[in-house]
Amino acid sequence: MSDKSGAETQPVIIKKYANRRLYNTSTSSYVTLDDLSRMVKQGNEFVVFDAKTSEDITRPVLTQIIVEEEQKGQNLLPISFLRQLISLYGDSMQWLVPRYLDHAMSTFARNQEQMRKSLQDAFGGLFPFGPLEEMGKQNLALFEKTMKMFSPFPGNPGDKARGDKPAEEGAGEATLDELRQRINLLQQQVEEMGKKKE
């Protein structure tokens, strides 16, 4: 993280105590998960350490923030996405998922900035439904394609329930090299989409 002068700034240190209270060492005050959520939205980086063991527990704390936001009704994660994500834990392709999701979310963030810019440019004019709708469709298609590609099961789990014909035998089997090629191809497509919008 860097400030306006370009100098690197260190992330804020948050300590979590045995009583589950979170302590912001930069402000010398206790904070809540809502406070940490606001920090993320403002672009302020932080790391969370267990006060007793000094273990970095940033990931579980961020995950807890997501769970709380979902419980408040801020549903960003579709059930099908959550099921597919859970099925990838322990799978041989698990190592690819973090890298891909990080890249996909970076691309989405760039699109989000372009959507905001389109709204600002359109102030006082016509609302740009076309470009926004197209970006949304591309992002949705990208996520669906990714999750289908990572799915450890051939076809759609609901196909049999709906009476669809099963896929041909062996069609769902893919070698590791084929999957890597698919990942690389998809990553190239994502990068090309990002370049077209810039």
Buried (B, 14 or more C-beta within 10 A) or exposed (E): EEEEEEEEEEBBEBBBEEEEEBBBEEEEEEBEBEBBBEBEEEEBEBBBBBBEEEEEBBEEBBEBBEEBBEEEEEEEEEEEBEEBBEBBEEEEBEEBBEEBBEBBEEBBEBBEEBBEEBEEEBEEEEEBEEEBEEBEEBBEEBBEBBBEBBBEEBBBEEEEEEEEEEEEEEEEEBEEEEBEEBBEEBBEEBEEBBEEBE
